[in-house]
Amino acid sequence: MGLSTKPLSTLHQKASFDLADFEVPSGREEGWRFTPLARLSGLHDGTAKATGHVVVEVEAAPEVTVETVGRDDARLGQVYVPRDRVSAQAYASFEKATVLTVPGGAVASAPTVLTLRGQGGGAAYGHVLVRVEPLGEAVVVLDHRGSATYADNVEFAVGDGATLKVVSLQDWDDDAVHVSHHHAELGRDATFRSFVVTLGGDLVRLSPSVSYTGPGGDADLVGLYFADEGQHLEHRLLVDHSVPNCRSNVLYKGALQGDSAHAVWIGDVIIRVEAEGTDTYEYNRNLILTDGARADSVPNLEILTGEVAGAGHASASGRLDDEHIFYLQARGIPFEEARRLVIRGFFGQLIERIEVEEIRER
């Protein structure tokens, strides 16, 4: 794949809390051209009625402080500023936010699990802030379930020398619509590990992003998705390298089956002039299991300095390998079981990296 001809730094430069700064998307914009706007239930144009409800249940590790705060809390919006209209709408519309804090030097003894359970009705908006103070360590699970039309923003503030591992599971009911932005800001020598699993929902559009405030930041963004008939699953990633000697690695894999199953993966990496010594790679693979399914995969890389440790990207989409299936069938394994084994092998490398055993088994 060639490098993007459209400068990413220009594409992503707009950021504002003011909804009026973002025009209603028409579907012709680069950031919206793959998204079926008619299926967003009004999240993109302000017509969604905020009559829905998403309940947030928290099972926190003993070392983690949990707060429910109003939108006037000064800590909110310090890490992430909305970059599109739905994100700005979500920020302008949420009433209460959930704030998790890991004290400096504390190592959480168990995962902290946030279960976000949709209860149907109209649209709902949310906000989550996870703060890991310097040298702290934690694992956080975001588990999305139920029926909802939901837009939210999630901020991860990872302090100097801190480590945060996040598992975000989208296991919505078949009618759900979810548009979300996850942004991690990494301090000096901070470590961030993100694992995204997207399975349920009618339309899910998730936008993870990472930025750095000091050298030595290290980010892994890993994802797994499986689109069935009629589903639209979209992942748009942005890694913004703006300080020297930081690392990022992006690896997403997806499988699709059924008529009109559609997966979209956009991977954007910017290495700015001042980000010398950056080491980055992004990779996306899609396994198309049936006719009628479609995968769009666009890796983009913009390098503004010649002093990099490494930079690359790759994308591949294809069907099941007939030779693999034949090999298994020749040893007495029925076709459906052989197919299932090949798919499990395709995802196995990723599943092994999920930090939480219960989620890994599920």
Disulfide bonds with the S-S distance in Angstrom:
none
